[in-house]
Amino acid sequence: MTDPFFPKMNRGYNATFQPGRLSIGLFLPIEEYGPEDIPTLARHIERVQLAESLGFAAVWLRDVPFNVPAFGDVGQMFDPFVYLGALAASTRRIGLGVGSVILPLRHPAHVAKAAASADVLSGGRVMLGIASGDRPEEYPALNMEYDNRGARFRDSVQYIRACFQSYPRLDAAQGVLNGHIDMVPKPVAGQVPLLITGGSQQTPDWGAEHGDGWITYPRNAQNQKDMIAQYRRYVATVGQGDKPVMQSLYVDVLDRSDARTRPIVLGYQAGTSFLVDHLADLQAMGVNHVALNLRYNFSDVEETLGRLAQEVLPHFPTGQA
């Protein structure tokens, strides 16, 4: 039997992830844009503040160093750590996540320093999804090898965790920490949560042991249920109790709550009645957080957020840190 409690980490993690429950967040930018479009980022800070006031659990940023037109998504454009600083200063409660930092493209010392800084500035609300990257074009631009990204990912996780300790000692491929230097600041709770995205070129048991949770993608119901159960079996096998699972979901929220539902890319065009039922099904499967993406939502953004807050969020309340 798994431990009924997730590990206690920082404010953002503890409020966003609760065993047996699902909370709802948002991917940024909170606006509609097409595959070839660059987002306007209209009222982007105000919309995050609105999301916070309405009770959304977290907002999630993207780490997209270069616009790769063939990929069809430039994310929120801003560097995620710079943006985390801006959001830390303009919000008070909402969780601040990155889904996900591409570890092989950044030196882990810089990731650790930036993450701890944003965590302190936000009062302990930062959560880092981490990934090995899936845009091969970015690697030569940074003089990095694509084929060894899995090894660099593992090395980076070890290095980052070492930096959160006092005067760490570590002999790693990306640097030697000799115990005579220290990195400050330290995260508010002593660590920043690291949630592994997908497989990140790792074995399932390594991911279960070294991550603080798992970020995955929408799948058909049975496959998703099986994948989550498998992940939690690996977590139990390595003796770490239980850890949270989150996924994204693209939505186009229609005006009528009982509107006809149709599939869209990685999600649904639907009314809120269907969304409540679908999210309840995900909760029953073991999903603990769903980050909604509104890039294909054609209704007014503020009205959509209000509709979700009034008709969906009450069914999935955010926990208390």
Secondary structure as UniProt FT lines:
FT   HELIX           11..16
FT   TURN            19..20
FT   STRAND          23..27
FT   TURN            35..36
FT   TURN            42..43
FT   HELIX           44..54
FT   STRAND          58..61
FT   TURN            69..71
FT   TURN            75..76
FT   HELIX           80..90
FT   STRAND          95..102
FT   HELIX           103..105
FT   HELIX           108..122
FT   STRAND          126..131
FT   TURN            136..137
FT   HELIX           138..141
FT   TURN            142..143
FT   TURN            147..148
FT   HELIX           149..163
FT   STRAND          169..172
FT   TURN            173..174
FT   STRAND          175..178
FT   TURN            188..189
FT   STRAND          194..197
FT   TURN            200..201
FT   HELIX           204..210
FT   STRAND          214..216
FT   HELIX           221..237
FT   TURN            238..239
FT   STRAND          245..253
FT   TURN            257..258
FT   STRAND          262..264
FT   TURN            265..266
FT   STRAND          267..270
FT   HELIX           272..285
FT   STRAND          289..293
FT   TURN            295..296
FT   HELIX           301..311
FT   HELIX           313..315
//
